[in-house]
Amino acid sequence: DGFQTSSGDAEIGGGWGYESVNAMVKHWPGGGTGEGGRDAHFGFGKYAVYPGGAFDQHMVPFIEGAFDLEGETGMAAAVMPYYT
């Protein structure tokens, strides 16, 4: 939970408050999966591939990490999407 959680008089609710710093997770599964290593910032890199059906492995850091924190807030505040 790190700096996300505020406590005491600084807490507004659910762990969030005046002393909280939002944590953003990046990039949603898709970063690094560009077909042939192409850059997803461009049209030629718009396809994501998961060889061997490994999409579930890309989800682990989000589901078991960023969306399942031990502190009061419980999860990261935001997710940066990816273009693919």
MMTF fields as JSON, N, C-alpha, C and O atoms, coordinates in Angstrom:
{
  "mmtfVersion": "1.0.0",
  "mmtfProducer": "UNKNOWN",
  "numBonds": 335,
  "numAtoms": 336,
  "numGroups": 84,
  "numChains": 1,
  "numModels": 1,
  "chainsPerModel": [1],
  "groupsPerChain": [84],
  "chainIdList": ["A"],
  "bondAtomList": [4, 2, 8, 6, 12, 10, 16, 14, 20, 18, 24, 22, 28, 26, 32, 30, 36, 34, 40, 38, 44, 42, 48, 46, 52, 50, 56, 54, 60, 58, 64, 62, 68, 66, 72, 70, 76, 74, 80, 78, 84, 82, 88, 86, 92, 90, 96, 94, 100, 98, 104, 102, 108, 106, 112, 110, 116, 114, 120, 118, 124, 122, 128, 126, 132, 130, 136, 134, 140, 138, 144, 142, 148, 146, 152, 150, 156, 154, 160, 158, 164, 162, 168, 166, 172, 170, 176, 174, 180, 178, 184, 182, 188, 186, 192, 190, 196, 194, 200, 198, 204, 202, 208, 206, 212, 210, 216, 214, 220, 218, 224, 222, 228, 226, 232, 230, 236, 234, 240, 238, 244, 242, 248, 246, 252, 250, 256, 254, 260, 258, 264, 262, 268, 266, 272, 270, 276, 274, 280, 278, 284, 282, 288, 286, 292, 290, 296, 294, 300, 298, 304, 302, 308, 306, 312, 310, 316, 314, 320, 318, 324, 322, 328, 326, 332, 330],
  "bondOrderList": [1, 1, 1, 1, 1, 1, 1, 1, 1, 1, 1, 1, 1, 1, 1, 1, 1, 1, 1, 1, 1, 1, 1, 1, 1, 1, 1, 1, 1, 1, 1, 1, 1, 1, 1, 1, 1, 1, 1, 1, 1, 1, 1, 1, 1, 1, 1, 1, 1, 1, 1, 1, 1, 1, 1, 1, 1, 1, 1, 1, 1, 1, 1, 1, 1, 1, 1, 1, 1, 1, 1, 1, 1, 1, 1, 1, 1, 1, 1, 1, 1, 1, 1],
  "groupList": [{"groupName": "ASP", "atomNameList": ["N", "CA", "C", "O"], "elementList": ["N", "C", "C", "O"], "formalChargeList": [0, 0, 0, 0], "bondAtomList": [1, 0, 2, 1, 3, 2], "bondOrderList": [1, 1, 2], "singleLetterCode": "D", "chemCompType": "L-PEPTIDE LINKING"}, {"groupName": "GLY", "atomNameList": ["N", "CA", "C", "O"], "elementList": ["N", "C", "C", "O"], "formalChargeList": [0, 0, 0, 0], "bondAtomList": [1, 0, 2, 1, 3, 2], "bondOrderList": [1, 1, 2], "singleLetterCode": "G", "chemCompType": "PEPTIDE LINKING"}, {"groupName": "PHE", "atomNameList": ["N", "CA", "C", "O"], "elementList": ["N", "C", "C", "O"], "formalChargeList": [0, 0, 0, 0], "bondAtomList": [1, 0, 2, 1, 3, 2], "bondOrderList": [1, 1, 2], "singleLetterCode": "F", "chemCompType": "L-PEPTIDE LINKING"}, {"groupName": "GLN", "atomNameList": ["N", "CA", "C", "O"], "elementList": ["N", "C", "C", "O"], "formalChargeList": [0, 0, 0, 0], "bondAtomList": [1, 0, 2, 1, 3, 2], "bondOrderList": [1, 1, 2], "singleLetterCode": "Q", "chemCompType": "L-PEPTIDE LINKING"}, {"groupName": "THR", "atomNameList": ["N", "CA", "C", "O"], "elementList": ["N", "C", "C", "O"], "formalChargeList": [0, 0, 0, 0], "bondAtomList": [1, 0, 2, 1, 3, 2], "bondOrderList": [1, 1, 2], "singleLetterCode": "T", "chemCompType": "L-PEPTIDE LINKING"}, {"groupName": "SER", "atomNameList": ["N", "CA", "C", "O"], "elementList": ["N", "C", "C", "O"], "formalChargeList": [0, 0, 0, 0], "bondAtomList": [1, 0, 2, 1, 3, 2], "bondOrderList": [1, 1, 2], "singleLetterCode": "S", "chemCompType": "L-PEPTIDE LINKING"}, {"groupName": "ALA", "atomNameList": ["N", "CA", "C", "O"], "elementList": ["N", "C", "C", "O"], "formalChargeList": [0, 0, 0, 0], "bondAtomList": [1, 0, 2, 1, 3, 2], "bondOrderList": [1, 1, 2], "singleLetterCode": "A", "chemCompType": "L-PEPTIDE LINKING"}, {"groupName": "GLU", "atomNameList": ["N", "CA", "C", "O"], "elementList": ["N", "C", "C", "O"], "formalChargeList": [0, 0, 0, 0], "bondAtomList": [1, 0, 2, 1, 3, 2], "bondOrderList": [1, 1, 2], "singleLetterCode": "E", "chemCompType": "L-PEPTIDE LINKING"}, {"groupName": "ILE", "atomNameList": ["N", "CA", "C", "O"], "elementList": ["N", "C", "C", "O"], "formalChargeList": [0, 0, 0, 0], "bondAtomList": [1, 0, 2, 1, 3, 2], "bondOrderList": [1, 1, 2], "singleLetterCode": "I", "chemCompType": "L-PEPTIDE LINKING"}, {"groupName": "TRP", "atomNameList": ["N", "CA", "C", "O"], "elementList": ["N", "C", "C", "O"], "formalChargeList": [0, 0, 0, 0], "bondAtomList": [1, 0, 2, 1, 3, 2], "bondOrderList": [1, 1, 2], "singleLetterCode": "W", "chemCompType": "L-PEPTIDE LINKING"}, {"groupName": "TYR", "atomNameList": ["N", "CA", "C", "O"], "elementList": ["N", "C", "C", "O"], "formalChargeList": [0, 0, 0, 0], "bondAtomList": [1, 0, 2, 1, 3, 2], "bondOrderList": [1, 1, 2], "singleLetterCode": "Y", "chemCompType": "L-PEPTIDE LINKING"}, {"groupName": "VAL", "atomNameList": ["N", "CA", "C", "O"], "elementList": ["N", "C", "C", "O"], "formalChargeList": [0, 0, 0, 0], "bondAtomList": [1, 0, 2, 1, 3, 2], "bondOrderList": [1, 1, 2], "singleLetterCode": "V", "chemCompType": "L-PEPTIDE LINKING"}, {"groupName": "ASN", "atomNameList": ["N", "CA", "C", "O"], "elementList": ["N", "C", "C", "O"], "formalChargeList": [0, 0, 0, 0], "bondAtomList": [1, 0, 2, 1, 3, 2], "bondOrderList": [1, 1, 2], "singleLetterCode": "N", "chemCompType": "L-PEPTIDE LINKING"}, {"groupName": "MET", "atomNameList": ["N", "CA", "C", "O"], "elementList": ["N", "C", "C", "O"], "formalChargeList": [0, 0, 0, 0], "bondAtomList": [1, 0, 2, 1, 3, 2], "bondOrderList": [1, 1, 2], "singleLetterCode": "M", "chemCompType": "L-PEPTIDE LINKING"}, {"groupName": "LYS", "atomNameList": ["N", "CA", "C", "O"], "elementList": ["N", "C", "C", "O"], "formalChargeList": [0, 0, 0, 0], "bondAtomList": [1, 0, 2, 1, 3, 2], "bondOrderList": [1, 1, 2], "singleLetterCode": "K", "chemCompType": "L-PEPTIDE LINKING"}, {"groupName": "HIS", "atomNameList": ["N", "CA", "C", "O"], "elementList": ["N", "C", "C", "O"], "formalChargeList": [0, 0, 0, 0], "bondAtomList": [1, 0, 2, 1, 3, 2], "bondOrderList": [1, 1, 2], "singleLetterCode": "H", "chemCompType": "L-PEPTIDE LINKING"}, {"groupName": "PRO", "atomNameList": ["N", "CA", "C", "O"], "elementList": ["N", "C", "C", "O"], "formalChargeList": [0, 0, 0, 0], "bondAtomList": [1, 0, 2, 1, 3, 2], "bondOrderList": [1, 1, 2], "singleLetterCode": "P", "chemCompType": "L-PEPTIDE LINKING"}, {"groupName": "ARG", "atomNameList": ["N", "CA", "C", "O"], "elementList": ["N", "C", "C", "O"], "formalChargeList": [0, 0, 0, 0], "bondAtomList": [1, 0, 2, 1, 3, 2], "bondOrderList": [1, 1, 2], "singleLetterCode": "R", "chemCompType": "L-PEPTIDE LINKING"}, {"groupName": "LEU", "atomNameList": ["N", "CA", "C", "O"], "elementList": ["N", "C", "C", "O"], "formalChargeList": [0, 0, 0, 0], "bondAtomList": [1, 0, 2, 1, 3, 2], "bondOrderList": [1, 1, 2], "singleLetterCode": "L", "chemCompType": "L-PEPTIDE LINKING"}],
  "groupTypeList": [0, 1, 2, 3, 4, 5, 5, 1, 0, 6, 7, 8, 1, 1, 1, 9, 1, 10, 7, 5, 11, 12, 6, 13, 11, 14, 15, 9, 16, 1, 1, 1, 4, 1, 7, 1, 1, 17, 0, 6, 15, 2, 1, 2, 1, 14, 10, 6, 11, 10, 16, 1, 1, 6, 2, 0, 3, 15, 13, 11, 16, 2, 8, 7, 1, 6, 2, 0, 18, 7, 1, 7, 4, 1, 13, 6, 6, 6, 11, 13, 16, 10, 10, 4],
  "groupIdList": [1, 2, 3, 4, 5, 6, 7, 8, 9, 10, 11, 12, 13, 14, 15, 16, 17, 18, 19, 20, 21, 22, 23, 24, 25, 26, 27, 28, 29, 30, 31, 32, 33, 34, 35, 36, 37, 38, 39, 40, 41, 42, 43, 44, 45, 46, 47, 48, 49, 50, 51, 52, 53, 54, 55, 56, 57, 58, 59, 60, 61, 62, 63, 64, 65, 66, 67, 68, 69, 70, 71, 72, 73, 74, 75, 76, 77, 78, 79, 80, 81, 82, 83, 84],
  "secStructList": [7, 4, 4, 4, 7, 7, 7, 4, 4, 4, 3, 3, 3, 6, 6, 3, 3, 6, 6, 7, 7, 7, 7, 3, 3, 3, 7, 7, 6, 6, 6, 6, 7, 5, 4, 4, 4, 7, 7, 6, 6, 1, 4, 4, 4, 7, 7, 5, 7, 7, 4, 4, 4, 6, 2, 2, 2, 2, 2, 2, 2, 0, 0, 0, 0, 0, 6, 1, 7, 1, 1, 6, 6, 7, 1, 7, 1, 3, 3, 3, 7, 7, 7, 7],
  "xCoordList": [0.828, 0.0, 0.872, 0.467, 2.037, 2.996, 2.437, 1.821, 2.646, 2.215, 0.743, 0.259, 0.02, -1.397, -2.221, -3.137, -1.909, -2.745, -2.505, -1.366, -3.583, -3.55, -4.227, -5.116, -3.82, -4.431, -4.735, -4.293, -5.497, -5.852, -6.684, -7.564, -6.413, -7.164, -6.976, -7.788, -5.916, -5.649, -6.489, -6.567, -7.122, -7.916, -9.296, -9.974, -9.702, -11.051, -11.962, -13.09, -11.487, -12.265, -11.569, -10.906, -11.711, -11.144, -9.637, -9.086, -8.958, -7.51, -7.028, -5.868, -7.905, -7.543, -7.696, -8.598, -6.816, -6.918, -5.971, -5.434, -5.785, -5.017, -3.528, -2.836, -3.027, -1.608, -1.35, -0.23, -2.371, -2.238, -1.547, -1.71, -0.786, -0.179, -0.693, -0.447, -1.402, -1.965, -0.865, 0.106, -1.031, -0.101, -0.77, -1.883, -0.071, -0.588, 0.232, 1.462, -0.462, 0.18, 0.29, -0.661, 1.444, 1.576, 2.465, 3.32, 2.284, 1.177, 0.278, 0.736, -0.996, -1.931, -1.359, -0.679, -1.61, -1.02, -1.158, -2.262, -0.065, 0.0, 1.319, 1.812, 1.901, 3.208, 4.252, 4.427, 4.937, 5.947, 5.435, 6.198, 4.166, 3.606, 3.409, 2.774, 3.948, 3.772, 4.305, 5.415, 3.5, 3.868, 5.222, 5.418, 6.141, 7.459, 8.281, 9.257, 7.912, 8.637, 8.334, 9.058, 7.276, 6.931, 6.405, 5.815, 6.621, 6.232, 4.758, 4.313, 3.997, 2.552, 2.172, 0.988, 3.145, 2.825, 2.51, 2.093, 2.707, 2.472, 1.508, 1.365, 0.852, -0.115, 0.453, -0.246, 1.732, 2.317, 2.556, 2.916, 2.362, 2.536, 1.241, 1.241, 0.134, -1.173, -1.619, -2.654, -0.878, -1.308, -0.471, 0.758, -1.139, -0.468, -0.531, -1.549, 0.549, 0.578, 1.051, 1.908, 0.484, 0.834, 1.182, 0.334, 2.432, 2.822, 2.544, 2.758, 2.071, 1.803, 0.605, 0.447, -0.253, -1.436, -1.088, -1.771, -0.028, 0.48, -0.173, 0.402, -1.341, -1.996, -2.186, -1.975, -2.58, -2.816, -1.573, -1.685, -0.407, 0.835, 1.036, 1.616, 0.566, 0.685, -0.257, -0.036, -1.293, -2.278, -1.847, -2.331, -0.952, -0.564, -0.117, -0.584, 0.766, 1.189, 0.037, 0.109, -1.002, -2.141, -3.104, -3.439, -3.543, -4.547, -3.992, -4.667, -2.767, -2.189, -1.299, -0.769, -1.135, -0.27, -1.011, -1.509, -1.084, -1.631, -3.092, -3.523, -3.868, -5.294, -5.593, -6.753, -4.541, -4.728, -3.689, -2.894, -3.703, -2.749, -3.236, -4.438, -2.32, -2.665, -3.18, -3.883, -2.865, -3.251, -4.713, -5.485, -5.081, -6.476, -7.067, -8.239, -6.29, -6.843, -7.157, -8.074, -6.418, -6.719, -6.226, -6.08, -5.964, -5.514, -4.896, -5.055, -4.196, -3.625, -4.749, -5.878, -4.444, -5.456, -5.821, -6.938, -4.885, -5.129, -4.297, -3.324, -4.697, -3.956, -3.719, -4.649, -2.475, -2.176, -2.423, -1.793, -3.329, -3.613, -2.471, -1.546, -2.558, -1.575, -2.314, -3.519, -1.623, -2.26, -2.654, -3.52, -2.04, -2.325, -3.633, -4.036],
  "yCoordList": [-1.191, 0.0, 1.254, 2.292, 1.164, 2.268, 3.608, 3.735, 4.606, 5.967, 6.222, 7.331, 5.22, 5.427, 5.649, 6.47, 4.934, 4.947, 6.171, 6.499, 6.837, 7.915, 7.385, 6.538, 7.868, 7.392, 8.557, 9.686, 8.25, 9.269, 10.384, 10.126, 11.618, 12.778, 13.022, 13.711, 12.466, 12.669, 11.756, 11.97, 10.732, 9.791, 10.351, 10.862, 10.247, 10.648, 9.431, 9.519, 8.299, 7.063, 5.96, 6.214, 4.728, 3.577, 3.611, 2.998, 4.318, 4.424, 5.606, 6.004, 6.172, 7.322, 8.6, 8.721, 9.545, 10.792, 11.865, 11.795, 12.852, 14.041, 13.777, 14.572, 12.691, 12.373, 11.223, 10.718, 10.811, 9.691, 10.118, 11.244, 9.212, 9.38, 8.228, 7.066, 8.536, 7.479, 6.682, 7.242, 5.374, 4.489, 4.0, 3.475, 4.181, 3.711, 2.507, 2.53, 1.47, 0.273, 0.424, 0.842, 0.085, 0.118, -1.007, -1.479, -1.409, -1.241, -2.459, -3.556, -2.256, -3.377, -4.457, -4.132, -5.736, -6.794, -6.494, -6.385, -6.371, -5.978, -5.28, -5.259, -4.706, -4.083, -5.167, -6.056, -5.097, -6.095, -7.275, -8.193, -7.27, -8.4, -8.088, -8.858, -6.965, -6.571, -7.625, -8.131, -7.941, -8.951, -8.611, -7.501, -9.547, -9.343, -8.279, -7.786, -7.912, -6.886, -5.47, -4.538, -5.298, -3.973, -3.076, -3.558, -1.788, -0.792, -0.441, -0.001, -0.634, -0.405, 1.068, 1.392, 1.959, 3.378, 3.721, 4.839, 2.77, 2.978, 1.922, 0.856, 2.211, 1.297, -0.069, -1.077, -0.109, -1.399, -2.3, -3.466, -1.776, -2.585, -2.823, -3.016, -2.808, -2.866, -4.258, -4.385, -5.293, -6.643, -7.197, -7.209, -7.65, -8.301, -9.809, -10.341, -10.485, -11.94, -12.541, -11.982, -13.668, -14.383, -15.814, -16.701, -16.057, -17.397, -18.449, -18.221, -19.583, -20.679, -20.445, -21.13, -19.475, -19.202, -18.685, -19.012, -17.879, -17.429, -16.144, -15.474, -15.787, -14.553, -14.53, -13.497, -15.659, -15.721, -15.35, -14.764, -15.678, -15.33, -13.818, -13.294, -13.13, -11.675, -11.005, -9.859, -11.705, -11.156, -11.252, -10.485, -12.173, -12.433, -11.177, -10.966, -10.328, -9.153, -8.2, -7.458, -8.223, -7.347, -7.962, -7.343, -9.175, -9.825, -10.176, -9.979, -10.695, -11.107, -10.034, -10.216, -8.935, -7.87, -6.557, -6.237, -5.809, -4.452, -4.375, -3.365, -5.432, -5.411, -6.168, -6.421, -6.529, -7.296, -6.867, -7.683, -5.588, -5.051, -5.291, -5.414, -5.358, -5.641, -4.426, -4.596, -3.221, -2.02, -1.662, -2.376, -0.551, -0.095, 0.145, -0.158, 0.679, 0.995, -0.267, -0.265, -1.333, -2.623, -2.841, -3.987, -1.772, -1.92, -0.617, 0.432, -0.702, 0.489, 1.424, 0.984, 2.695, 3.694, 3.727, 4.104, 3.334, 3.463, 2.445, 1.893, 2.214, 1.335, 2.092, 2.664, 2.099, 2.713, 1.664, 0.607, 1.945, 0.97, 0.926, 1.736, -0.015, -0.118, -0.062, -0.308, 0.252, 0.495, -0.753, -0.692, -1.896, -3.091, -3.711, -4.734],
  "zCoordList": [0.0, 0.0, 0.0, -0.523, 0.57, 0.519, 0.924, 1.982, 0.096, 0.397, 0.1, 0.324, -0.401, -0.701, 0.555, 0.557, 1.614, 2.805, 3.671, 4.004, 4.026, 5.012, 6.263, 6.177, 7.407, 8.646, 9.577, 9.363, 10.612, 11.597, 10.989, 10.169, 11.382, 10.895, 9.404, 8.786, 8.818, 7.394, 6.509, 5.299, 7.101, 6.309, 6.022, 6.913, 4.758, 4.351, 4.392, 4.875, 3.891, 3.914, 3.162, 2.157, 3.637, 2.956, 2.82, 1.905, 3.714, 3.642, 2.828, 2.938, 2.01, 1.184, 1.987, 2.815, 1.74, 2.476, 1.982, 0.877, 2.829, 2.471, 2.297, 1.661, 2.841, 2.725, 1.753, 1.673, 1.021, 0.087, -1.199, -1.668, -1.749, -3.064, -3.912, -3.59, -4.991, -5.833, -6.512, -7.021, -6.512, -7.215, -8.493, -8.462, -9.63, -10.915, -11.365, -11.336, -11.774, -12.292, -13.8, -14.461, -14.335, -15.779, -16.241, -15.491, -17.377, -18.295, -18.171, -17.849, -18.428, -18.426, -19.328, -20.301, -19.041, -19.86, -21.349, -21.882, -21.97, -23.365, -23.607, -24.735, -22.564, -22.697, -22.935, -22.102, -24.051, -24.354, -25.149, -25.45, -25.495, -26.24, -27.717, -28.437, -28.167, -29.561, -30.516, -30.355, -31.502, -32.495, -33.113, -33.608, -33.085, -33.679, -32.974, -33.541, -31.749, -31.009, -31.465, -31.115, -32.24, -32.758, -31.639, -30.672, -31.778, -30.777, -30.906, -31.966, -29.828, -29.844, -29.906, -30.004, -29.851, -30.004, -31.463, -31.766, -32.35, -33.775, -34.299, -33.699, -35.404, -35.991, -36.326, -36.224, -36.73, -37.103, -35.889, -36.05, -34.682, -33.483, -32.736, -31.52, -33.466, -32.803, -32.365, -31.711, -32.703, -32.335, -31.185, -31.25, -30.149, -29.027, -29.234, -29.678, -28.915, -29.029, -27.705, -27.02, -27.371, -26.147, -26.528, -26.432, -26.963, -27.399, -26.323, -25.132, -26.771, -25.844, -24.948, -23.938, -25.305, -24.495, -23.108, -22.137, -23.002, -21.708, -21.196, -20.338, -21.689, -21.244, -19.728, -19.091, -19.152, -17.703, -16.903, -15.826, -17.406, -16.714, -16.673, -15.723, -17.684, -17.722, -16.727, -16.336, -16.323, -15.386, -13.923, -13.091, -13.598, -12.206, -11.455, -10.336, -12.008, -11.248, -10.907, -9.927, -11.704, -11.452, -10.446, -9.436, -10.726, -9.878, -8.503, -7.493, -8.458, -7.177, -6.566, -5.47, -7.256, -6.76, -6.609, -5.53, -7.674, -7.626, -7.218, -6.662, -7.487, -7.143, -5.86, -5.534, -5.133, -3.9, -2.862, -2.395, -2.507, -1.538, -0.119, 0.117, 0.812, 2.199, 2.958, 3.954, 2.537, 3.268, 3.123, 2.483, 3.725, 3.752, 2.368, 2.143, 1.447, 0.127, -0.668, -1.49, -0.438, -1.045, -2.459, -2.884, -3.204, -4.584, -5.065, -4.441, -6.174, -6.788, -7.222, -7.442, -7.344, -7.669, -9.147, -9.5, -10.018, -11.451, -12.221, -11.707, -13.451, -14.351, -15.645, -16.213, -16.113, -17.398, -18.479, -18.469, -19.405, -20.461, -21.47, -21.427, -22.354, -23.42, -24.737, -24.784, -25.788, -27.076, -27.831, -28.704, -27.52, -28.299, -27.882, -28.436]
}
